[in-house]
Amino acid sequence: MSQHAQQQPEQPDQREQAAQSGRPEQAAQSTTSLPVRLDHTVVYARDRRLSAEFLATVLGLEVGAPFGPFLPVDLGNGVTLDYYEKRDEPIQSQHYAFLVPDEEFDGMIARLDALGVTHYADPGHTEPGRINRLFGGRGAYFDDPDGHNMEIMTRPYARP
């Protein structure tokens, strides 16, 4: 279950307490002890169950219990994708990239094939049935049921 799904009483953190006491310098200092990390993001879907199950199947994960209007897929690194149903409006395609273990990559490609989903070597989907070998790893792109451009890769991008 994601951290935001755990219901705990609200308690002001050290930054809030310092800011409320008129000590903004202590509020700023306390932020340096905690690194910024993504906790969750919302993924819009016409059918949250279908889309969450699709991604969980491809990645070899499980769909969590519903939390309000959200259906979470826990990525195992402290981040959840919270699927939210949006039936009456168009869904803007987004890009989601997943760094996956090299030893699980072939299984993911096999699951895409079993589902009848074409994978591509490139984000523009011009090289069907192929993978890329960027940065010494392997990668592929595919669409989810709502048209989101998903990517699996075994090596992170080398950034300047």
Steps between C-alpha positions, in 0.01 A plus 500: 500500500634844419596738773219740419252214539598442863268703717683664787409803707639817356793633696697806397850412392809687621489741205141596572569543871806718430312709244206548736730606782652774286831319445516467119874424510428177690219417260744525207766293681268208569433450128862401439468183708231352277572434134224581254348189349188426305236331718214450253351630182153474355450314173172582325313207351159430347489176702734514799483124567581406138791743476649423841475123439660542158807679632530277805490193275767634264733606783436191713343701784167496683215745517433625852171551679295801392565819695208734449470559126855369438625154411873478580778306336794496740827507308697358793722806543271715712310637199146413400314565179149587611253423223203737489198449279418781261216387275343821370810688386776421254815360658822681411771246423793509741839329500603270786847341503588207724852391586471122520743220590678361195408144599128589491500688169447193277205390715340842460539485122350149506202624702444785252509247216256271684262794544525581129662838570763620255823633647732742322866595513421873489263746667341592166397137448661467157700181570244233596608171657850632574682616812769764538842463659550848638770567761611137510156370595178399334178692463157495338190718474134396493156653540277425795120468452459880525777591258764589758847444354666255739871423497701223661878533513779313672747791524426859594566768243844655521445866571761770441 
